[in-house]
Amino acid sequence: MQRILSLRHCLLVSLLLTAPGCGQKLDYETSLQLGEGEVQALWIDPPKRAQRVSVTATSSGSPIDFYVVLEKDKEAGKQALLDRKKPPQSLVGIAKTQEATLEAMVPVKTGFVILLGGASKSSQVKVKVTGR
């Protein structure tokens, strides 16, 4: 009888230890000041599995451009926004909005970046990223 209880206990402990890694959920929220003509990048850790991410950006001052790009395309994306163009390798994005929610599929173990720019005046921007 004690052997069965010990086996159940070991099984329960191993289940509890492995479960958090299997269901990695992305939940990130921040606020930043985006100046006129400035481009900022928010780097997000690579997910342990392919993940659909939802990114919401809200600007209190002026319309902004925001895009989601893979980490390897960050510099090209930043330069494109500085040149007032759409980043060529963006997963998803929108220009001239004060509030929007975008969804993208991020490959396994691939970092991604949220690029913010295009403000016509200094703006407080709130960004929320969730994944499932």
C-alpha positions in Angstrom: 0.0 0.0 0.0 2.8 2.4 0.9 4.5 1.6 -2.4 1.4 2.7 -4.3 1.2 6.0 -2.4 4.9 6.6 -2.9 4.5 6.0 -6.7 1.5 8.4 -6.8 3.4 11.0 -4.9 6.4 10.8 -7.3 4.0 11.0 -10.3 2.3 14.1 -8.9 5.5 15.9 -8.1 7.0 15.2 -11.6 3.7 16.4 -13.2 3.8 19.6 -11.2 7.5 20.2 -12.1 7.0 19.7 -15.8 3.6 21.4 -16.3 4.8 25.0 -16.2 7.3 24.6 -19.1 4.7 22.9 -21.3 2.2 25.7 -21.1 4.4 28.7 -21.4 2.2 31.8 -21.6 3.4 35.1 -22.8 2.1 38.1 -20.8 4.0 41.3 -21.0 2.9 44.9 -20.5 4.8 48.2 -20.6 4.4 51.9 -21.1 6.9 54.2 -22.8 7.4 57.7 -24.1 7.8 57.9 -27.9 9.2 61.1 -29.2 8.5 62.8 -32.5 10.4 61.0 -35.3 11.8 58.4 -32.9 11.7 54.6 -33.3 11.8 52.3 -30.3 12.1 48.5 -30.3 10.7 46.2 -27.6 12.5 42.8 -27.6 10.4 39.8 -26.5 12.1 36.5 -25.4 11.8 33.6 -27.8 8.9 31.3 -27.0 9.7 27.6 -26.3 7.1 26.6 -28.8 5.4 28.2 -31.8 3.0 30.7 -30.5 0.2 33.0 -31.7 0.8 36.4 -30.1 -1.5 39.3 -29.7 0.0 42.8 -29.5 -2.0 45.8 -28.5 -0.6 49.3 -28.7 -2.4 52.4 -27.4 -1.0 55.9 -28.0 -2.3 58.9 -26.0 -0.6 61.7 -28.0 -0.7 61.1 -31.7 -1.2 58.2 -34.2 1.8 55.8 -34.4 3.1 53.1 -36.6 3.7 49.7 -35.0 5.0 46.4 -36.4 6.0 43.0 -35.2 9.2 41.7 -36.8 11.5 38.7 -36.1 14.6 39.6 -34.1 16.8 39.0 -37.1 14.9 41.7 -39.1 15.1 44.3 -36.3 17.7 46.6 -37.8 16.1 46.7 -41.3 12.7 47.3 -39.7 14.0 50.2 -37.6 15.6 51.8 -40.6 12.5 51.4 -42.7 10.4 53.2 -39.9 13.0 56.0 -39.8 12.6 56.4 -43.5 8.8 56.4 -43.0 8.3 53.1 -44.8 6.8 49.8 -43.9 9.4 47.3 -42.6 9.7 44.8 -45.5 9.9 41.6 -43.4 7.2 42.5 -40.8 5.0 39.6 -39.6 2.1 42.1 -39.1 1.8 45.9 -38.6 -0.3 49.0 -39.0 0.4 52.6 -39.7 -1.1 55.8 -38.3 -3.3 54.4 -35.5 -3.9 55.4 -31.9 -5.1 52.0 -30.8 -4.9 48.6 -32.5 -4.5 44.9 -31.7 -2.5 42.7 -34.1 -2.0 39.0 -34.1 1.0 37.1 -35.5 2.4 33.5 -35.4 5.9 33.4 -33.9 8.0 30.4 -34.8 9.5 28.2 -32.0 12.6 29.5 -30.2 12.6 32.7 -32.3 12.8 36.1 -30.7 10.6 38.9 -32.0 10.6 42.7 -31.7 7.8 45.2 -31.5 8.8 48.4 -33.5 7.1 51.7 -32.6 7.5 54.9 -34.5 5.9 57.5 -36.7 4.6 59.8 -33.9 4.0 63.4 -35.0 4.4 64.6 -31.4 5.6 63.1 -28.2 3.2 60.3 -27.1 2.7 58.0 -24.2 2.4 54.5 -25.6 1.1 51.4 -23.7 2.0 48.0 -25.2 0.5 44.7 -24.1 1.7 41.3 -25.5 0.0 38.0 -24.8 0.5 34.6 -26.3 -1.3 31.3 -26.4 
